[in-house]
Amino acid sequence: MASDFRLKEQLPNLTNEVVRTYTEIGTINHLGHFPLPSYAVITSAIEDLREIIYPGYHRRERLHLGNISYHVGDLIDGLHDKLTMQIARALHHEERLQSNAEPSEDKYDFEAKGQSMAIMFLESLPRLRKLLATDVQAAFEGDPACRSRDEVIFCYPGLQAITVFRMAHELHRLGVPFIPRMMTEWAHKETGIDIHPGAQVGEYFFIDHGTGVVIGETCEIGDYVKLYQGVTLGALSFDTDADGNIVRGTKRHPTIGDRVVVYANATVLGGKTHIGNDSVIGSSVWLTHSVDPHTTVLLEKPSLRMRADHPDELDASSNYRI
């Protein structure tokens, strides 16, 4: 059956109805002359940064000491331009939110400030590479199934999430708004691992398997920490003011000491919760209070009941295998 082109006559009225909601519901549209940071450009910058941090693994092949300077220099030059513009847009948007009005370009030189922040971030790359090398080593040493550090860099979603987090955290530390969260949520989508850029994470950090891991904004994690899949380091509750609004900027998430292991699907909650050094938190534990150093926290072993497959294996009173 062919399309009825007469029905298309309804589309102009539909368009008017949709456009009318842009005025009626002003909270979910951004209309104006000043664009927001570009999601496509930010993800492109992430890929460029990964190419710098792990050269020879992702895009460009046949790199060697004779051509690496040219390749990295070209990437850094492009990142300078990308990040300067995107940070300027984020700063403009933040100022607009804070002032509840359109800021004057004469009063705020967002591009100059964006360039300064971009340069400071790019200057942190040597330090970030050294830090991420410890994370690669932690994965290699922490997983007996791992054959090489190359395997970690190529294959491990935990390292991918940690890499993006480390970069986003540096931007967050410099005071760049909006963009760090865009980066970590992109990594969340790619890996299933959700690390807020505000979290503080020490060196030699390893997330094994990784899917479902959540690390909150005010979480503090020490050195040589290992998390398994499904771990939540979250908030126990949210403080509210007299009007019932959430109080922001408080310590809501736990502190994890050095050399701590948290096994699969464990949940550790609360800003006052401190897990002492060299402790082990077992699978499926729900923990809302502090733990002393050198402590192992486990659930009591559950009892299993197995239904029989054959009548001659049934106990007459229970209908379960004995």
ABEGO torsion letter per residue (X at the ends): XBBBAAAAAAAAAAAAAAAAAAAABAAABBBEABBBBBAAAAAAAAAAAAAAABBGAAABBGBBAAAAAAAAAAAAAAAAAAAAAAAAAAAAAAAAAAAGBBBBAAABBAAAAAAAAAAAAAAAAAAAAAAAAAAAAAAAAABAABABAAAAAAABAAAAAAAAAAAAAAAAAAGBBGAAAAAAAAAAAAAGBBBBAABBBBBGBBBBGGBGBBBBAABBBBBGBBBBBGBBBBBABBBBBAAGBBBBGBBABBBBBBGBBBBBGBBBBEAABBBBBGBBBBBGBBBABBBBBGBBBBBBBBBBBBBBABAAABBAAAGBBX
